[in-house]
Amino acid sequence: MNNDFKKAKQIYDSVKIPSQLSFAIDNAFQPKKKRKSIWTKRTLQVCSSLCAVCFLFAILVNVNPTFAKSMENIPVLSHLVEWLQIREIHEENELDVIHAQIPNIANTGDSEFEQKINNKINEKIDEILQIARQDAKEAKNTLMRYDDNHIFEPINIDISYEIKCQQNGILSFIITQTQSDNMHANIHVQKFMYNIDLKENKELSLEDLLGKDYQTIANQQIQKQMQEIEEKGEGDFFEPKDFPYLEHGGWFEGITENQKFYINEKGNVVIVFDKYEIAPGYMGMPEFEIIQSSAWE
């Protein structure tokens, strides 16, 4: 046990719980009775001490990777450990308006691994922003060629993230880029998915999660779900007959090596397809949950 954790534990152990506290808890679960205030000076002192301990815990988690890593093995505290640090970008100019929240992993205890993943994330974000800025520049130049009196409205670029799973040593999150053009009401959405084993400090593949037969397992369940969706009248999917001039592509032929996926709170893999990849635009980005017997409850 390191010195930082010992200090936090000593502070916690030194806090004496007043006898009134148990009464306060019991009384709180009797809504029909009038409750008298028991917030004595001593109670307030205890609450202040507990807040100090929580504050110290938060500091240790964010500045001490070893401490944060050890907390993952304590069920009551593991959900408090933050594995992501957020970098924000807010820029506005005549070409574009950018609002970005960019997650980087932290507190894994392996700085080399963190740097590898974060470089991958940040390089993708830089690529996205570079392309978006170039699109905005070209859109303005095109507009000015046809109507130099028209006021160009900046393109809106929003980058956000969503944690899909953060338990049992697994971190799965999605980074979403939304690009909108007010002049033409165009909206373009891209999703990038990251699935990380925090115990082994590695990125997870479909084979890691579903086994060597991951393609067969996923394809069978996806085809079954597609059929059920169509039979219920809840959607449609492209078929080869919809593309008579194509030998392949445009419809579901099986997952690919670089298939997008995330892990949900049940521990199941969710396969994701881009808009128009296997279905009409109104279907958005189709998702299919792959049920596994090994997934946690």
Legacy VTK file of the C-alpha trace (Angstrom):
# vtk DataFile Version 3.0
C-alpha trace
ASCII
DATASET POLYDATA
POINTS 297 float
0.000 0.000 0.000
1.656 3.305 -1.009
2.091 6.321 1.275
-0.625 8.404 -0.433
-3.230 5.721 0.161
-2.089 5.288 3.786
-2.582 8.996 4.428
-6.071 8.904 2.934
-6.930 5.856 5.051
-5.644 7.522 8.228
-7.873 10.529 7.623
-10.836 8.275 7.013
-10.169 6.152 10.133
-9.861 9.260 12.301
-13.448 10.344 11.540
-15.807 9.459 14.404
-19.401 8.799 13.377
-21.863 10.529 15.767
-24.703 8.572 17.310
-27.220 10.949 15.732
-26.210 9.806 12.265
-27.939 6.410 12.437
-31.089 8.128 13.635
-30.885 10.546 10.719
-30.654 7.684 8.231
-33.577 5.779 9.777
-35.679 8.890 10.023
-35.052 9.780 6.385
-37.022 6.724 5.261
-40.221 7.852 7.047
-41.640 10.474 4.651
-45.085 10.602 6.270
-43.748 11.804 9.619
-42.431 15.245 10.340
-38.701 15.141 10.859
-36.876 17.404 13.237
-33.562 18.871 12.173
-30.626 17.042 13.726
-27.895 18.954 11.907
-25.845 19.663 14.994
-22.472 21.348 14.949
-20.787 17.969 15.407
-22.685 16.439 12.481
-21.630 19.277 10.224
-18.014 18.768 11.318
-18.228 15.085 10.398
-19.693 15.912 6.989
-16.882 18.394 6.411
-14.310 15.728 7.286
-15.937 13.234 4.926
-15.931 15.816 2.148
-12.216 16.365 2.773
-11.561 12.635 2.448
-13.549 12.500 -0.822
-11.615 15.492 -2.099
-8.296 13.844 -1.222
-9.463 10.635 -2.944
-10.293 12.560 -6.106
-6.855 14.182 -6.111
-5.025 10.880 -5.615
-7.012 9.222 -8.404
-6.142 11.911 -10.907
-2.481 12.486 -10.024
-1.330 9.049 -8.901
-1.753 6.268 -11.525
-0.680 3.519 -9.103
-3.313 4.569 -6.581
-5.978 4.773 -9.296
-5.056 1.330 -10.613
-5.362 -0.189 -7.114
-8.849 1.268 -6.681
-10.121 -0.727 -9.679
-9.988 -3.920 -7.597
-12.255 -2.504 -4.858
-15.901 -2.993 -6.025
-17.298 -0.067 -4.012
-14.699 2.387 -5.295
-13.896 1.138 -8.802
-16.740 3.049 -10.440
-15.356 6.311 -9.003
-12.039 6.001 -10.821
-11.963 8.111 -13.960
-10.081 6.491 -16.808
-10.633 9.398 -19.187
-9.334 12.945 -19.180
-11.076 15.399 -21.493
-9.356 17.966 -23.680
-11.655 20.689 -24.995
-11.338 22.820 -28.123
-13.491 25.859 -28.843
-12.656 27.814 -31.987
-14.670 30.170 -34.140
-13.672 31.959 -37.336
-15.131 32.918 -40.701
-14.881 29.348 -41.999
-15.966 27.101 -39.154
-17.170 26.860 -35.574
-15.549 24.020 -33.643
-16.695 22.572 -30.333
-14.759 19.459 -29.351
-14.486 17.262 -26.287
-11.631 14.845 -26.868
-11.148 11.946 -24.434
-7.687 10.626 -23.581
-7.152 7.606 -21.351
-5.292 8.083 -18.064
-4.567 6.478 -14.681
-3.861 3.024 -16.144
-0.432 2.764 -14.565
1.136 2.262 -18.012
2.186 5.608 -19.491
3.561 4.014 -22.663
0.232 2.352 -23.416
-1.661 5.561 -22.617
0.532 7.521 -25.014
0.005 4.942 -27.763
-3.804 5.093 -27.497
-3.941 8.850 -26.992
-1.708 9.460 -30.000
-4.053 7.321 -32.055
-7.078 9.295 -30.839
-5.461 12.716 -31.240
-4.123 11.936 -34.719
-7.647 10.927 -35.793
-9.098 14.149 -34.349
-6.431 16.246 -36.092
-7.233 14.466 -39.361
-10.965 15.109 -38.892
-10.431 18.805 -38.184
-8.030 19.217 -41.091
-10.519 17.680 -43.544
-13.406 19.711 -42.090
-11.454 22.956 -42.385
-10.527 22.154 -45.974
-14.184 21.381 -46.746
-15.205 24.741 -45.289
-12.568 26.559 -47.325
-13.644 24.861 -50.558
-17.322 25.529 -49.809
-16.631 29.235 -49.329
-14.533 29.472 -52.516
-17.278 27.727 -54.513
-19.911 30.093 -53.144
-17.837 33.182 -53.893
-17.283 32.078 -57.487
-21.033 32.072 -58.106
-22.185 34.839 -55.764
-19.537 37.065 -54.199
-22.236 39.111 -52.436
-23.581 36.161 -50.460
-22.510 35.907 -46.826
-20.858 32.580 -46.110
-22.095 30.862 -42.975
-19.403 28.915 -41.079
-19.599 25.137 -40.973
-20.354 23.729 -37.525
-18.074 20.941 -36.318
-18.967 19.149 -33.107
-16.873 16.362 -31.574
-18.242 14.560 -28.532
-17.744 11.279 -26.702
-19.933 8.691 -25.006
-18.844 5.984 -22.577
-20.594 2.725 -23.422
-18.991 0.483 -20.820
-16.726 1.088 -17.839
-16.717 -1.999 -15.656
-14.947 -5.319 -15.076
-11.719 -3.765 -16.351
-13.268 -2.887 -19.718
-13.500 0.642 -21.110
-15.518 1.148 -24.283
-16.305 4.591 -25.677
-17.343 6.281 -28.901
-16.107 9.561 -30.372
-18.701 11.169 -32.647
-18.042 13.903 -35.185
-21.048 15.847 -36.439
-20.525 18.327 -39.259
-23.407 20.545 -40.327
-23.767 23.022 -43.154
-26.508 25.577 -42.470
-26.650 26.729 -46.090
-27.713 23.334 -47.393
-28.996 21.731 -44.177
-26.404 18.998 -44.635
-25.436 16.884 -41.643
-22.527 14.457 -41.767
-21.855 12.052 -38.878
-18.850 9.820 -38.221
-18.269 7.517 -35.248
-14.958 6.138 -34.019
-14.956 3.354 -31.427
-12.367 2.365 -28.869
-12.486 -0.804 -26.758
-9.779 -1.219 -24.143
-8.851 -3.916 -21.633
-7.573 -1.905 -18.652
-6.272 -5.007 -16.876
-4.037 -6.069 -19.755
-3.642 -2.549 -21.195
-4.482 -3.461 -24.758
-7.088 -2.724 -27.383
-9.689 -5.442 -27.732
-10.552 -7.116 -31.019
-13.676 -9.030 -31.982
-11.629 -12.211 -31.792
-10.654 -11.373 -28.200
-14.313 -11.013 -27.286
-16.065 -13.618 -29.433
-13.344 -16.177 -30.082
-11.760 -17.510 -33.272
-15.154 -18.045 -34.923
-16.134 -14.400 -34.307
-17.079 -13.800 -37.937
-19.461 -16.773 -38.101
-20.980 -15.954 -34.689
-21.545 -12.303 -35.575
-22.778 -12.890 -39.121
-25.368 -15.463 -38.070
-26.823 -13.251 -35.352
-26.831 -10.168 -37.580
-28.644 -11.980 -40.403
-31.223 -13.296 -37.945
-31.831 -9.842 -36.480
-32.078 -8.264 -39.923
-34.733 -10.786 -40.899
-36.697 -10.144 -37.702
-36.581 -6.376 -38.270
-37.919 -6.734 -41.800
-40.638 -9.204 -40.769
-41.838 -6.780 -38.088
-41.906 -3.968 -40.620
-39.420 -1.962 -38.561
-36.966 -1.390 -41.390
-35.392 -2.596 -44.606
-31.931 -3.633 -45.664
-30.275 -3.539 -49.062
-30.225 -6.692 -51.184
-28.117 -7.593 -54.252
-31.156 -7.014 -56.493
-31.104 -3.348 -55.440
-27.720 -2.979 -57.149
-27.942 -4.928 -60.410
-24.752 -3.393 -61.792
-22.558 -4.246 -58.808
-20.881 -7.576 -58.250
-20.594 -6.943 -54.511
-20.967 -4.156 -51.989
-23.921 -2.069 -50.885
-25.548 -4.861 -48.899
-24.610 -7.038 -45.936
-22.089 -9.700 -46.888
-20.575 -10.243 -43.468
-18.519 -8.210 -41.041
-15.113 -6.937 -42.111
-11.692 -7.031 -40.455
-12.046 -3.374 -39.460
-15.658 -3.685 -38.359
-16.900 -0.991 -35.992
-18.123 -2.209 -32.623
-18.454 -1.256 -28.989
-19.161 -3.120 -25.747
-22.377 -2.386 -23.870
-23.073 -2.473 -20.129
-24.140 -6.124 -20.390
-20.681 -7.027 -21.669
-22.018 -7.836 -25.140
-20.451 -6.749 -28.399
-22.557 -4.348 -30.488
-21.721 -4.332 -34.216
-22.226 -0.951 -35.901
-22.575 -0.121 -39.611
-22.226 3.294 -41.207
-25.206 5.086 -42.655
-26.032 3.734 -46.148
-23.563 0.867 -45.698
-26.201 -1.883 -45.569
-29.497 0.022 -45.359
-31.315 3.157 -46.593
-30.526 6.458 -44.935
-33.635 6.504 -42.743
-32.189 3.502 -40.861
-29.316 5.641 -39.641
-26.356 3.612 -38.397
-27.731 0.084 -37.799
-26.571 -1.691 -34.626
-26.723 -5.372 -33.742
-26.095 -6.760 -30.264
-24.221 -10.054 -30.313
-25.351 -12.201 -27.395
-22.563 -14.114 -25.660
-22.824 -16.717 -22.968
-19.644 -15.362 -21.376
-20.945 -11.789 -21.030
-21.448 -10.605 -17.471
-24.925 -9.935 -16.126
LINES 1 298
297 0 1 2 3 4 5 6 7 8 9 10 11 12 13 14 15 16 17 18 19 20 21 22 23 24 25 26 27 28 29 30 31 32 33 34 35 36 37 38 39 40 41 42 43 44 45 46 47 48 49 50 51 52 53 54 55 56 57 58 59 60 61 62 63 64 65 66 67 68 69 70 71 72 73 74 75 76 77 78 79 80 81 82 83 84 85 86 87 88 89 90 91 92 93 94 95 96 97 98 99 100 101 102 103 104 105 106 107 108 109 110 111 112 113 114 115 116 117 118 119 120 121 122 123 124 125 126 127 128 129 130 131 132 133 134 135 136 137 138 139 140 141 142 143 144 145 146 147 148 149 150 151 152 153 154 155 156 157 158 159 160 161 162 163 164 165 166 167 168 169 170 171 172 173 174 175 176 177 178 179 180 181 182 183 184 185 186 187 188 189 190 191 192 193 194 195 196 197 198 199 200 201 202 203 204 205 206 207 208 209 210 211 212 213 214 215 216 217 218 219 220 221 222 223 224 225 226 227 228 229 230 231 232 233 234 235 236 237 238 239 240 241 242 243 244 245 246 247 248 249 250 251 252 253 254 255 256 257 258 259 260 261 262 263 264 265 266 267 268 269 270 271 272 273 274 275 276 277 278 279 280 281 282 283 284 285 286 287 288 289 290 291 292 293 294 295 296
